[in-house]
Amino acid sequence: MPITSAPTPGTVGPAVHLLAGALTRALLEEGDGFRLGRFLADSGDRSAGLAAVRVLGADVLTPFVLKGLPLPGEDAALIEAAVRVYPAPQDQPRETALWRVREAALVRALAALGVDASGWEGLTPVRPARQPPAPEWVPLAVDLVRLACAAPPFTDATVREELARRRLDLTRGLVRALLRRDALSAARLARWLTFDAVTARPPLLAPALEHLEIVGADDARVLLETTIARRTMTRPPA
């Protein structure tokens, strides 16, 4: 069912930043006080709040997955509502392919928390066959920036094995983003580099995160990516 009431113009971006900030605080603080329902209640615009949940994808589950907390049924229902009212694109092959990766990460994250989302209305069908990563490093980096919500801790084993062979390309992408002063892209690519950080930490990863935490201190989305990266650097692969 498509969305019936659009968010107020100009509210989705701020809602995304508010949610990213709430997720970062939940990851940094002790306790289990984070609730998506509370965020939506505080956001003032339910449509914008649901859109923010959809934009951040599986990352809205990071406080529960990384801290080992149970997912409240009400929060699972809100994620399902976001998927339903903001369905993935179906008529643009390139976009659909990218969304399929995002959706697979969301389904995996929910499954890890005991929620079966495979039949949810609005999800792009998750198919066994996947499009291989781009052969050239710049298109690869561009794709991975857009797919950050499928990065660790939500990367499946097959993707992890493929990217293990592209570590140099990932590093090139990170350096390119840093040189372009694109902090958000750099933070997302740094997060992708954490997939093997437990056993073979790339030498650029730690200083890049330190730099991004400084230059991105006022950007909630940059800080969310770096915070997730910090949490996953020492977390063994699932």
N, C-alpha and C positions, 0 to 999 in steps of 0.2 A: 504494500500500500504506500503510495508516494506521500510525501509530506503535504499537509493541508494548510499549514500556516507557517510562512517563512519567517526567519529571524528578522528582527529590526535591522535595517541597513547599518553596517558598521559595527555590529555587536559580536560577530563570530570571532574576529581576530582577538579582541580583548578577552572574550570568554576562553579562547584557547590558552592565552597567556595566564589567565587566572587559574585555570585547571592545571597547567604545567607547574605553576608555583605551588599549588596545593599538593601535587604529587611529589615535588622535590622536598617540601617540608615533611611529608609523610615518610619519605625514605630516610631523611636525616634524623628525625626525632624518634625517641623511644615510644613504645606503646602502639596501640592498634586503633587510634581514633579516627583514621581517615574513612570517609564514606562518600561515595559518588552522590548519593541522595542529598547529603548535606551541601555539597558543592552546588548542585542544581538548585536547591532551595535558596542559596545565597546569591546565585548569579543574577536573579531577577528576570531573566528571559529564558524560559524553558527550552524554546526552540534553539537559541544560540548555545545553551548548555549542552543539548543533545548533539548539536553539530560539532562542538568542541570534543566531545567523547568520540565521535566518528573520526575527526581529524587526527587525534592522537592514537587511535586504534588500540592495539594490544598494550601500549604503554600505560593505559589507565589501570592496568592490572599489576603494574610493577610493585606497588606497596604490598600487595597480597602475595605475589610470587616470590619476591626477593626476601621478604620478611617471614614467609611461612605462615601467613595469616589466612583464616577462612574468609571466603567471599560471601558477604551477606546476600541472601536471596533477592532483597530489594535492589541491590546494586547490579546483580546479574540481569534483573528485569529491565533496569534502565539502559544497560548496554544493548539488550535485545530491542528496546524501543528505538534507540539511536540507529541501529542497523535497519530497522523496518522503515523509519521515516526518512532516512538518508541512504537509499539503496546504492550499491556499487554500480558504476556505469556498465552497460551491457552492449552499447552500440559503437564503441570505439575500441578496436582490437588492441591497440597499444596500451591504452588506459586499463582495459579489462585485464590484460596480462599482468600489469603491475599490481592492480587491486587483488588479483588472485593470490599473489604472494602475501599481501597484507592480511587478507582474510584467513589464509592458512595459519599465519602467526596468531591471529586472534582466536581461532578455533583451538589451536594447540594450547594456548595460555588458559583458556576457559576449561579445557579438558583436564589440565593439570590441577585445576581448582574444583574439579568434580562437576562441571557443567557441560552438557552435551549441546553444542550449538550448531551441529552439522545441518539441521533442517531449518534454521532460522530464515524467515522471509527477509529478503534484501541482501543476503550474502551472495557474493560471486561464488558459484560452485567451485569447490576445491578439487582439482583433478590430479590424478597421479602423475601425469606427464607435465613437465615444466619446461619453460623456455630457458635454455642455457645462458649463463652470464655473457655479457657482451665481450667479444674477443679483444677489443682495444681498451686501454686503461681509462681514457677520459669518459667514453660512454658508460663504462662499468661504474666509475665513480658517480656519474650523474644519476644512474639508476639506483645505486645504493643509498644516495642521499635521500631520494624519494621513498625509499623502503626502510627508513630507519626504525620504524616500529616492528620490523621483522628481524632486526639485529639482535644480538645477545641481550637478554637471556632467552629470546624466543626463536633463535635460529635452529632449523632442523639439522640433523646429522649430515644429510646429503649436501646441503648448501655449505656447511662448515668444511666438509672435505674439499669441495670445489674451490672455496676461497682460500684454503690453506695453500693451494698452488698459485694463488694470485696475491700473496702477501706484499710483494714488491709493488704491484699495481695499486693496491690499497694505500700503501705508503705514499706513492706518487700522488694519488688523489688527495690525500691529506695535506701534503706539502703545497700542492696547487691551491687548495682552498685557503690555507694559511697565508700564502703570498697574495691572494686576491682579497684578503681581509674579510672573507666570508666565514664568520665565526660559527654560524649554525651548520653550514655544510661541513666544516672542519670537525665540529663536535660530533656530528653524525658518523662521519668516516672514522673518527677515533673510536667511537663505540663499536663499529664493525671490527676494528683491529683487536678488540678484547676477546674475540672468540677463542684464541689460543694463548691468552696472556698468562695462564697458570703455568704452562710448560715452556713457552717460548715468547716472552714478552718483547714486542718490538721496541728497540731503543728509543724511538721518537715518541712513543705513546705517553709516558709519564710527563715529560716536559711540555708536550702539546696540551695535555689536559690542564696543567698548571697555568699555561699561558691563556687558554680559553676561559678558565675560571676567573681570570682577571679582566680580560677584554670583554667577556660576556656577562659580567657581574650584574648588569641591568637588564639582561634578556632572559626571561623565565624559561624560554624554550632551550636556549643554550645550556643553562644551568641544569635543566632536567636531563639533557643528553649526557652531560659530563657526570652528573650524579649517578645515573644508571651505569655509565662506563666504570666509575669507581667501584660500584657494588659488584659488578660482574668480573672485574679484573682478577679477583681471587676466588671466584666461584667456579668449581669444576663443571665442565659441560654436562648437560642433562643426558 
